[in-house]
Amino acid sequence: MMQRVWTIPTILSFSRILLVGPIVYCLLGEFQNNQWWAVFIIVVAVITDLLDGYLARQLHQVSDFGKIVDPLADKIAVGAVTFVLVWLGRLPLWFLILVLVRDVLILAGGLHIRRTKSIVVQSNLPGKLAVNFVALLLLLTILEVEFLETARILALWLSVLMMLFSFGVYAQRLLIGRNIVNAGEHGTS
């Protein structure tokens, strides 16, 4: 039975990709309240991220396409906004490198499991928490409110810790997946 590709959850996930352009425009633009508009759009994106998985489960519309689009949308949005904030000198370059390296490695591992096992690996809770801590960091960085600077620094380090932890979880999944593939190729269990 073929799964429907365009469901409410996948449309919500895909909408996050479409929101990247307006967010970047607001961050780079020089118009009244541009930062607040960027924050508003990011909050909308975060809400779509919370809703897509919930609705997929509630409406029984979990699909392989959704399992791909959801984390891909997160990676594109986080990468683009982080890049712009580094470009503007508001986040350190090492943070962008960490985000990009982690996401590329996770994507490559997911593609490897898809190719070798024909399984689409779903996002996990540590990965979702990492994305939410990064989103909080991005929001606090965009706002540039002095009394929230301590919270911004805390969000920076919590997002780094969660990205590293979630990467470890993904790496473990890849290694387990590889061991299963290798065991199957050698005829052992």
mmCIF file of the C-alpha atoms, coordinates in Angstrom:
data_MODEL
# 
_entry.id   MODEL 
# 
loop_
_atom_site.group_PDB 
_atom_site.id 
_atom_site.type_symbol 
_atom_site.label_atom_id 
_atom_site.label_alt_id 
_atom_site.label_comp_id 
_atom_site.label_asym_id 
_atom_site.label_entity_id 
_atom_site.label_seq_id 
_atom_site.pdbx_PDB_ins_code 
_atom_site.Cartn_x 
_atom_site.Cartn_y 
_atom_site.Cartn_z 
_atom_site.occupancy 
_atom_site.B_iso_or_equiv 
_atom_site.pdbx_formal_charge 
_atom_site.auth_seq_id 
_atom_site.auth_comp_id 
_atom_site.auth_asym_id 
_atom_site.auth_atom_id 
_atom_site.pdbx_PDB_model_num 
ATOM 1   C CA . MET A 1 1   ? 0.000  0.000   0.000  1.00 0.00 ? 1   MET A CA 1 
ATOM 2   C CA . MET A 1 2   ? 1.418  3.358   -1.035 1.00 0.00 ? 2   MET A CA 1 
ATOM 3   C CA . GLN A 1 3   ? 1.608  6.096   1.598  1.00 0.00 ? 3   GLN A CA 1 
ATOM 4   C CA . ARG A 1 4   ? 0.256  9.560   0.906  1.00 0.00 ? 4   ARG A CA 1 
ATOM 5   C CA . VAL A 1 5   ? 3.140  11.995  0.639  1.00 0.00 ? 5   VAL A CA 1 
ATOM 6   C CA . TRP A 1 6   ? 1.382  15.312  1.189  1.00 0.00 ? 6   TRP A CA 1 
ATOM 7   C CA . THR A 1 7   ? -0.352 15.067  4.522  1.00 0.00 ? 7   THR A CA 1 
ATOM 8   C CA . ILE A 1 8   ? -0.983 17.819  7.073  1.00 0.00 ? 8   ILE A CA 1 
ATOM 9   C CA . PRO A 1 9   ? 2.144  16.824  9.055  1.00 0.00 ? 9   PRO A CA 1 
ATOM 10  C CA . THR A 1 10  ? 4.410  16.796  5.978  1.00 0.00 ? 10  THR A CA 1 
ATOM 11  C CA . ILE A 1 11  ? 3.002  20.129  4.804  1.00 0.00 ? 11  ILE A CA 1 
ATOM 12  C CA . LEU A 1 12  ? 3.801  21.575  8.252  1.00 0.00 ? 12  LEU A CA 1 
ATOM 13  C CA . SER A 1 13  ? 7.337  20.182  8.042  1.00 0.00 ? 13  SER A CA 1 
ATOM 14  C CA . PHE A 1 14  ? 7.822  21.515  4.521  1.00 0.00 ? 14  PHE A CA 1 
ATOM 15  C CA . SER A 1 15  ? 6.483  24.928  5.580  1.00 0.00 ? 15  SER A CA 1 
ATOM 16  C CA . ARG A 1 16  ? 9.517  25.286  7.895  1.00 0.00 ? 16  ARG A CA 1 
ATOM 17  C CA . ILE A 1 17  ? 11.760 25.151  4.844  1.00 0.00 ? 17  ILE A CA 1 
ATOM 18  C CA . LEU A 1 18  ? 9.652  27.851  3.186  1.00 0.00 ? 18  LEU A CA 1 
ATOM 19  C CA . LEU A 1 19  ? 9.871  30.046  6.310  1.00 0.00 ? 19  LEU A CA 1 
ATOM 20  C CA . VAL A 1 20  ? 13.687 30.206  6.063  1.00 0.00 ? 20  VAL A CA 1 
ATOM 21  C CA . GLY A 1 21  ? 13.554 32.884  3.343  1.00 0.00 ? 21  GLY A CA 1 
ATOM 22  C CA . PRO A 1 22  ? 11.378 35.312  5.322  1.00 0.00 ? 22  PRO A CA 1 
ATOM 23  C CA . ILE A 1 23  ? 13.443 34.722  8.481  1.00 0.00 ? 23  ILE A CA 1 
ATOM 24  C CA . VAL A 1 24  ? 16.689 35.510  6.672  1.00 0.00 ? 24  VAL A CA 1 
ATOM 25  C CA . TYR A 1 25  ? 15.084 38.537  5.014  1.00 0.00 ? 25  TYR A CA 1 
ATOM 26  C CA . CYS A 1 26  ? 13.990 39.865  8.394  1.00 0.00 ? 26  CYS A CA 1 
ATOM 27  C CA . LEU A 1 27  ? 17.411 39.252  9.961  1.00 0.00 ? 27  LEU A CA 1 
ATOM 28  C CA . LEU A 1 28  ? 19.260 41.026  7.158  1.00 0.00 ? 28  LEU A CA 1 
ATOM 29  C CA . GLY A 1 29  ? 16.653 43.697  6.508  1.00 0.00 ? 29  GLY A CA 1 
ATOM 30  C CA . GLU A 1 30  ? 16.765 47.191  7.854  1.00 0.00 ? 30  GLU A CA 1 
ATOM 31  C CA . PHE A 1 31  ? 13.140 47.975  8.511  1.00 0.00 ? 31  PHE A CA 1 
ATOM 32  C CA . GLN A 1 32  ? 11.155 48.735  11.623 1.00 0.00 ? 32  GLN A CA 1 
ATOM 33  C CA . ASN A 1 33  ? 10.877 45.781  14.014 1.00 0.00 ? 33  ASN A CA 1 
ATOM 34  C CA . ASN A 1 34  ? 12.749 43.450  11.647 1.00 0.00 ? 34  ASN A CA 1 
ATOM 35  C CA . GLN A 1 35  ? 14.205 41.467  14.573 1.00 0.00 ? 35  GLN A CA 1 
ATOM 36  C CA . TRP A 1 36  ? 10.770 41.030  16.139 1.00 0.00 ? 36  TRP A CA 1 
ATOM 37  C CA . TRP A 1 37  ? 9.387  39.813  12.806 1.00 0.00 ? 37  TRP A CA 1 
ATOM 38  C CA . ALA A 1 38  ? 12.228 37.283  12.616 1.00 0.00 ? 38  ALA A CA 1 
ATOM 39  C CA . VAL A 1 39  ? 11.422 36.108  16.154 1.00 0.00 ? 39  VAL A CA 1 
ATOM 40  C CA . PHE A 1 40  ? 7.724  35.817  15.305 1.00 0.00 ? 40  PHE A CA 1 
ATOM 41  C CA . ILE A 1 41  ? 8.427  33.700  12.214 1.00 0.00 ? 41  ILE A CA 1 
ATOM 42  C CA . ILE A 1 42  ? 10.837 31.476  14.154 1.00 0.00 ? 42  ILE A CA 1 
ATOM 43  C CA . VAL A 1 43  ? 8.163  30.921  16.806 1.00 0.00 ? 43  VAL A CA 1 
ATOM 44  C CA . VAL A 1 44  ? 5.743  29.922  14.037 1.00 0.00 ? 44  VAL A CA 1 
ATOM 45  C CA . ALA A 1 45  ? 8.392  27.496  12.719 1.00 0.00 ? 45  ALA A CA 1 
ATOM 46  C CA . VAL A 1 46  ? 8.879  26.009  16.200 1.00 0.00 ? 46  VAL A CA 1 
ATOM 47  C CA . ILE A 1 47  ? 5.120  25.543  16.532 1.00 0.00 ? 47  ILE A CA 1 
ATOM 48  C CA . THR A 1 48  ? 5.010  23.695  13.182 1.00 0.00 ? 48  THR A CA 1 
ATOM 49  C CA . ASP A 1 49  ? 7.842  21.492  14.465 1.00 0.00 ? 49  ASP A CA 1 
ATOM 50  C CA . LEU A 1 50  ? 5.874  20.641  17.589 1.00 0.00 ? 50  LEU A CA 1 
ATOM 51  C CA . LEU A 1 51  ? 2.668  20.008  15.661 1.00 0.00 ? 51  LEU A CA 1 
ATOM 52  C CA . ASP A 1 52  ? 3.910  17.922  12.744 1.00 0.00 ? 52  ASP A CA 1 
ATOM 53  C CA . GLY A 1 53  ? 4.997  14.883  14.755 1.00 0.00 ? 53  GLY A CA 1 
ATOM 54  C CA . TYR A 1 54  ? 2.025  15.093  17.090 1.00 0.00 ? 54  TYR A CA 1 
ATOM 55  C CA . LEU A 1 55  ? -0.431 15.276  14.205 1.00 0.00 ? 55  LEU A CA 1 
ATOM 56  C CA . ALA A 1 56  ? 1.336  12.508  12.296 1.00 0.00 ? 56  ALA A CA 1 
ATOM 57  C CA . ARG A 1 57  ? 0.820  10.174  15.230 1.00 0.00 ? 57  ARG A CA 1 
ATOM 58  C CA . GLN A 1 58  ? -2.709 11.333  16.049 1.00 0.00 ? 58  GLN A CA 1 
ATOM 59  C CA . LEU A 1 59  ? -3.889 11.171  12.427 1.00 0.00 ? 59  LEU A CA 1 
ATOM 60  C CA . HIS A 1 60  ? -1.962 7.942   11.734 1.00 0.00 ? 60  HIS A CA 1 
ATOM 61  C CA . GLN A 1 61  ? -0.016 9.727   8.993  1.00 0.00 ? 61  GLN A CA 1 
ATOM 62  C CA . VAL A 1 62  ? 3.538  8.763   9.966  1.00 0.00 ? 62  VAL A CA 1 
ATOM 63  C CA . SER A 1 63  ? 5.377  8.244   6.681  1.00 0.00 ? 63  SER A CA 1 
ATOM 64  C CA . ASP A 1 64  ? 8.911  7.703   5.434  1.00 0.00 ? 64  ASP A CA 1 
ATOM 65  C CA . PHE A 1 65  ? 8.633  11.020  3.568  1.00 0.00 ? 65  PHE A CA 1 
ATOM 66  C CA . GLY A 1 66  ? 7.672  12.770  6.808  1.00 0.00 ? 66  GLY A CA 1 
ATOM 67  C CA . LYS A 1 67  ? 10.561 11.093  8.643  1.00 0.00 ? 67  LYS A CA 1 
ATOM 68  C CA . ILE A 1 68  ? 12.895 12.643  6.057  1.00 0.00 ? 68  ILE A CA 1 
ATOM 69  C CA . VAL A 1 69  ? 11.303 16.090  5.634  1.00 0.00 ? 69  VAL A CA 1 
ATOM 70  C CA . ASP A 1 70  ? 10.901 16.841  9.366  1.00 0.00 ? 70  ASP A CA 1 
ATOM 71  C CA . PRO A 1 71  ? 14.573 16.620  10.402 1.00 0.00 ? 71  PRO A CA 1 
ATOM 72  C CA . LEU A 1 72  ? 15.708 18.026  7.044  1.00 0.00 ? 72  LEU A CA 1 
ATOM 73  C CA . ALA A 1 73  ? 13.541 21.097  7.623  1.00 0.00 ? 73  ALA A CA 1 
ATOM 74  C CA . ASP A 1 74  ? 15.069 21.488  11.087 1.00 0.00 ? 74  ASP A CA 1 
ATOM 75  C CA . LYS A 1 75  ? 18.590 21.214  9.687  1.00 0.00 ? 75  LYS A CA 1 
ATOM 76  C CA . ILE A 1 76  ? 17.964 23.717  6.885  1.00 0.00 ? 76  ILE A CA 1 
ATOM 77  C CA . ALA A 1 77  ? 16.281 26.260  9.175  1.00 0.00 ? 77  ALA A CA 1 
ATOM 78  C CA . VAL A 1 78  ? 18.838 25.983  11.995 1.00 0.00 ? 78  VAL A CA 1 
ATOM 79  C CA . GLY A 1 79  ? 21.769 26.029  9.574  1.00 0.00 ? 79  GLY A CA 1 
ATOM 80  C CA . ALA A 1 80  ? 20.519 29.067  7.654  1.00 0.00 ? 80  ALA A CA 1 
ATOM 81  C CA . VAL A 1 81  ? 19.647 31.162  10.711 1.00 0.00 ? 81  VAL A CA 1 
ATOM 82  C CA . THR A 1 82  ? 22.880 30.209  12.465 1.00 0.00 ? 82  THR A CA 1 
ATOM 83  C CA . PHE A 1 83  ? 24.852 31.132  9.333  1.00 0.00 ? 83  PHE A CA 1 
ATOM 84  C CA . VAL A 1 84  ? 23.214 34.569  9.179  1.00 0.00 ? 84  VAL A CA 1 
ATOM 85  C CA . LEU A 1 85  ? 23.832 35.214  12.891 1.00 0.00 ? 85  LEU A CA 1 
ATOM 86  C CA . VAL A 1 86  ? 27.499 34.236  12.465 1.00 0.00 ? 86  VAL A CA 1 
ATOM 87  C CA . TRP A 1 87  ? 27.674 36.482  9.377  1.00 0.00 ? 87  TRP A CA 1 
ATOM 88  C CA . LEU A 1 88  ? 26.288 39.330  11.488 1.00 0.00 ? 88  LEU A CA 1 
ATOM 89  C CA . GLY A 1 89  ? 28.875 38.618  14.204 1.00 0.00 ? 89  GLY A CA 1 
ATOM 90  C CA . ARG A 1 90  ? 26.299 37.607  16.790 1.00 0.00 ? 90  ARG A CA 1 
ATOM 91  C CA . LEU A 1 91  ? 27.295 33.955  17.172 1.00 0.00 ? 91  LEU A CA 1 
ATOM 92  C CA . PRO A 1 92  ? 30.765 32.399  17.063 1.00 0.00 ? 92  PRO A CA 1 
ATOM 93  C CA . LEU A 1 93  ? 31.952 30.619  13.922 1.00 0.00 ? 93  LEU A CA 1 
ATOM 94  C CA . TRP A 1 94  ? 32.798 27.458  15.907 1.00 0.00 ? 94  TRP A CA 1 
ATOM 95  C CA . PHE A 1 95  ? 29.108 27.078  16.773 1.00 0.00 ? 95  PHE A CA 1 
ATOM 96  C CA . LEU A 1 96  ? 28.131 27.132  13.093 1.00 0.00 ? 96  LEU A CA 1 
ATOM 97  C CA . ILE A 1 97  ? 30.842 24.573  12.330 1.00 0.00 ? 97  ILE A CA 1 
ATOM 98  C CA . LEU A 1 98  ? 29.534 22.315  15.115 1.00 0.00 ? 98  LEU A CA 1 
ATOM 99  C CA . VAL A 1 99  ? 25.954 22.604  13.811 1.00 0.00 ? 99  VAL A CA 1 
ATOM 100 C CA . LEU A 1 100 ? 26.961 21.888  10.214 1.00 0.00 ? 100 LEU A CA 1 
ATOM 101 C CA . VAL A 1 101 ? 29.373 19.027  10.941 1.00 0.00 ? 101 VAL A CA 1 
ATOM 102 C CA . ARG A 1 102 ? 26.889 17.310  13.264 1.00 0.00 ? 102 ARG A CA 1 
ATOM 103 C CA . ASP A 1 103 ? 24.028 17.673  10.792 1.00 0.00 ? 103 ASP A CA 1 
ATOM 104 C CA . VAL A 1 104 ? 26.065 16.481  7.794  1.00 0.00 ? 104 VAL A CA 1 
ATOM 105 C CA . LEU A 1 105 ? 27.304 13.434  9.726  1.00 0.00 ? 105 LEU A CA 1 
ATOM 106 C CA . ILE A 1 106 ? 23.792 12.571  10.935 1.00 0.00 ? 106 ILE A CA 1 
ATOM 107 C CA . LEU A 1 107 ? 22.419 13.010  7.406  1.00 0.00 ? 107 LEU A CA 1 
ATOM 108 C CA . ALA A 1 108 ? 25.189 10.820  5.951  1.00 0.00 ? 108 ALA A CA 1 
ATOM 109 C CA . GLY A 1 109 ? 24.550 8.152   8.596  1.00 0.00 ? 109 GLY A CA 1 
ATOM 110 C CA . GLY A 1 110 ? 20.823 8.228   7.918  1.00 0.00 ? 110 GLY A CA 1 
ATOM 111 C CA . LEU A 1 111 ? 21.430 7.856   4.183  1.00 0.00 ? 111 LEU A CA 1 
ATOM 112 C CA . HIS A 1 112 ? 23.774 4.942   4.873  1.00 0.00 ? 112 HIS A CA 1 
ATOM 113 C CA . ILE A 1 113 ? 21.147 3.116   6.953  1.00 0.00 ? 113 ILE A CA 1 
ATOM 114 C CA . ARG A 1 114 ? 18.508 3.881   4.307  1.00 0.00 ? 114 ARG A CA 1 
ATOM 115 C CA . ARG A 1 115 ? 20.739 2.458   1.569  1.00 0.00 ? 115 ARG A CA 1 
ATOM 116 C CA . THR A 1 116 ? 21.927 -0.628  3.447  1.00 0.00 ? 116 THR A CA 1 
ATOM 117 C CA . LYS A 1 117 ? 18.841 -1.525  5.501  1.00 0.00 ? 117 LYS A CA 1 
ATOM 118 C CA . SER A 1 118 ? 16.028 0.209   3.555  1.00 0.00 ? 118 SER A CA 1 
ATOM 119 C CA . ILE A 1 119 ? 15.027 1.863   6.825  1.00 0.00 ? 119 ILE A CA 1 
ATOM 120 C CA . VAL A 1 120 ? 14.327 5.567   7.294  1.00 0.00 ? 120 VAL A CA 1 
ATOM 121 C CA . VAL A 1 121 ? 15.661 6.482   10.723 1.00 0.00 ? 121 VAL A CA 1 
ATOM 122 C CA . GLN A 1 122 ? 13.251 8.651   12.654 1.00 0.00 ? 122 GLN A CA 1 
ATOM 123 C CA . SER A 1 123 ? 14.242 11.680  14.721 1.00 0.00 ? 123 SER A CA 1 
ATOM 124 C CA . ASN A 1 124 ? 14.776 10.939  18.388 1.00 0.00 ? 124 ASN A CA 1 
ATOM 125 C CA . LEU A 1 125 ? 14.014 12.858  21.566 1.00 0.00 ? 125 LEU A CA 1 
ATOM 126 C CA . PRO A 1 126 ? 17.610 14.037  22.194 1.00 0.00 ? 126 PRO A CA 1 
ATOM 127 C CA . GLY A 1 127 ? 17.742 15.347  18.619 1.00 0.00 ? 127 GLY A CA 1 
ATOM 128 C CA . LYS A 1 128 ? 14.460 17.219  19.046 1.00 0.00 ? 128 LYS A CA 1 
ATOM 129 C CA . LEU A 1 129 ? 15.644 18.644  22.381 1.00 0.00 ? 129 LEU A CA 1 
ATOM 130 C CA . ALA A 1 130 ? 18.886 19.781  20.746 1.00 0.00 ? 130 ALA A CA 1 
ATOM 131 C CA . VAL A 1 131 ? 16.945 21.578  18.000 1.00 0.00 ? 131 VAL A CA 1 
ATOM 132 C CA . ASN A 1 132 ? 14.740 23.262  20.598 1.00 0.00 ? 132 ASN A CA 1 
ATOM 133 C CA . PHE A 1 133 ? 17.732 24.444  22.655 1.00 0.00 ? 133 PHE A CA 1 
ATOM 134 C CA . VAL A 1 134 ? 19.321 25.794  19.478 1.00 0.00 ? 134 VAL A CA 1 
ATOM 135 C CA . ALA A 1 135 ? 16.043 27.544  18.582 1.00 0.00 ? 135 ALA A CA 1 
ATOM 136 C CA . LEU A 1 136 ? 15.990 29.136  22.046 1.00 0.00 ? 136 LEU A CA 1 
ATOM 137 C CA . LEU A 1 137 ? 19.583 30.271  21.557 1.00 0.00 ? 137 LEU A CA 1 
ATOM 138 C CA . LEU A 1 138 ? 18.744 31.737  18.153 1.00 0.00 ? 138 LEU A CA 1 
ATOM 139 C CA . LEU A 1 139 ? 15.738 33.596  19.557 1.00 0.00 ? 139 LEU A CA 1 
ATOM 140 C CA . LEU A 1 140 ? 17.718 35.026  22.467 1.00 0.00 ? 140 LEU A CA 1 
ATOM 141 C CA . THR A 1 141 ? 20.544 36.012  20.126 1.00 0.00 ? 141 THR A CA 1 
ATOM 142 C CA . ILE A 1 142 ? 18.183 37.785  17.739 1.00 0.00 ? 142 ILE A CA 1 
ATOM 143 C CA . LEU A 1 143 ? 16.447 39.655  20.566 1.00 0.00 ? 143 LEU A CA 1 
ATOM 144 C CA . GLU A 1 144 ? 19.743 41.022  21.981 1.00 0.00 ? 144 GLU A CA 1 
ATOM 145 C CA . VAL A 1 145 ? 18.149 41.855  25.328 1.00 0.00 ? 145 VAL A CA 1 
ATOM 146 C CA . GLU A 1 146 ? 20.847 42.680  27.883 1.00 0.00 ? 146 GLU A CA 1 
ATOM 147 C CA . PHE A 1 147 ? 19.125 41.184  30.928 1.00 0.00 ? 147 PHE A CA 1 
ATOM 148 C CA . LEU A 1 148 ? 18.726 37.879  29.020 1.00 0.00 ? 148 LEU A CA 1 
ATOM 149 C CA . GLU A 1 149 ? 22.436 37.582  28.186 1.00 0.00 ? 149 GLU A CA 1 
ATOM 150 C CA . THR A 1 150 ? 23.044 35.040  30.958 1.00 0.00 ? 150 THR A CA 1 
ATOM 151 C CA . ALA A 1 151 ? 20.132 32.954  29.628 1.00 0.00 ? 151 ALA A CA 1 
ATOM 152 C CA . ARG A 1 152 ? 21.582 33.240  26.106 1.00 0.00 ? 152 ARG A CA 1 
ATOM 153 C CA . ILE A 1 153 ? 24.986 31.975  27.243 1.00 0.00 ? 153 ILE A CA 1 
ATOM 154 C CA . LEU A 1 154 ? 23.302 29.132  29.138 1.00 0.00 ? 154 LEU A CA 1 
ATOM 155 C CA . ALA A 1 155 ? 21.256 28.275  26.032 1.00 0.00 ? 155 ALA A CA 1 
ATOM 156 C CA . LEU A 1 156 ? 24.462 28.261  23.970 1.00 0.00 ? 156 LEU A CA 1 
ATOM 157 C CA . TRP A 1 157 ? 26.154 25.708  26.204 1.00 0.00 ? 157 TRP A CA 1 
ATOM 158 C CA . LEU A 1 158 ? 23.011 23.608  26.708 1.00 0.00 ? 158 LEU A CA 1 
ATOM 159 C CA . SER A 1 159 ? 22.535 23.464  22.947 1.00 0.00 ? 159 SER A CA 1 
ATOM 160 C CA . VAL A 1 160 ? 26.176 22.390  22.491 1.00 0.00 ? 160 VAL A CA 1 
ATOM 161 C CA . LEU A 1 161 ? 25.764 19.659  25.116 1.00 0.00 ? 161 LEU A CA 1 
ATOM 162 C CA . MET A 1 162 ? 22.476 18.443  23.620 1.00 0.00 ? 162 MET A CA 1 
ATOM 163 C CA . MET A 1 163 ? 23.898 18.468  20.086 1.00 0.00 ? 163 MET A CA 1 
ATOM 164 C CA . LEU A 1 164 ? 26.854 16.369  21.231 1.00 0.00 ? 164 LEU A CA 1 
ATOM 165 C CA . PHE A 1 165 ? 24.626 14.009  23.244 1.00 0.00 ? 165 PHE A CA 1 
ATOM 166 C CA . SER A 1 166 ? 22.130 13.571  20.407 1.00 0.00 ? 166 SER A CA 1 
ATOM 167 C CA . PHE A 1 167 ? 24.994 13.000  17.967 1.00 0.00 ? 167 PHE A CA 1 
ATOM 168 C CA . GLY A 1 168 ? 26.211 10.216  20.253 1.00 0.00 ? 168 GLY A CA 1 
ATOM 169 C CA . VAL A 1 169 ? 22.747 8.645   20.206 1.00 0.00 ? 169 VAL A CA 1 
ATOM 170 C CA . TYR A 1 170 ? 22.607 8.866   16.395 1.00 0.00 ? 170 TYR A CA 1 
ATOM 171 C CA . ALA A 1 171 ? 26.140 7.433   16.127 1.00 0.00 ? 171 ALA A CA 1 
ATOM 172 C CA . GLN A 1 172 ? 25.147 4.527   18.354 1.00 0.00 ? 172 GLN A CA 1 
ATOM 173 C CA . ARG A 1 173 ? 22.116 3.871   16.128 1.00 0.00 ? 173 ARG A CA 1 
ATOM 174 C CA . LEU A 1 174 ? 24.366 3.894   13.062 1.00 0.00 ? 174 LEU A CA 1 
ATOM 175 C CA . LEU A 1 175 ? 26.826 1.475   14.660 1.00 0.00 ? 175 LEU A CA 1 
ATOM 176 C CA . ILE A 1 176 ? 24.031 -0.857  15.740 1.00 0.00 ? 176 ILE A CA 1 
ATOM 177 C CA . GLY A 1 177 ? 22.555 -0.617  12.252 1.00 0.00 ? 177 GLY A CA 1 
ATOM 178 C CA . ARG A 1 178 ? 25.942 -1.401  10.704 1.00 0.00 ? 178 ARG A CA 1 
ATOM 179 C CA . ASN A 1 179 ? 26.458 -4.376  13.036 1.00 0.00 ? 179 ASN A CA 1 
ATOM 180 C CA . ILE A 1 180 ? 23.070 -5.760  12.071 1.00 0.00 ? 180 ILE A CA 1 
ATOM 181 C CA . VAL A 1 181 ? 23.892 -5.298  8.382  1.00 0.00 ? 181 VAL A CA 1 
ATOM 182 C CA . ASN A 1 182 ? 27.324 -6.902  8.803  1.00 0.00 ? 182 ASN A CA 1 
ATOM 183 C CA . ALA A 1 183 ? 25.893 -9.797  10.825 1.00 0.00 ? 183 ALA A CA 1 
ATOM 184 C CA . GLY A 1 184 ? 23.331 -10.401 8.092  1.00 0.00 ? 184 GLY A CA 1 
ATOM 185 C CA . GLU A 1 185 ? 25.980 -10.347 5.367  1.00 0.00 ? 185 GLU A CA 1 
ATOM 186 C CA . HIS A 1 186 ? 28.110 -12.909 7.194  1.00 0.00 ? 186 HIS A CA 1 
ATOM 187 C CA . GLY A 1 187 ? 25.210 -15.169 8.053  1.00 0.00 ? 187 GLY A CA 1 
ATOM 188 C CA . THR A 1 188 ? 25.547 -14.789 11.840 1.00 0.00 ? 188 THR A CA 1 
ATOM 189 C CA . SER A 1 189 ? 23.021 -13.542 14.305 1.00 0.00 ? 189 SER A CA 1 
# 
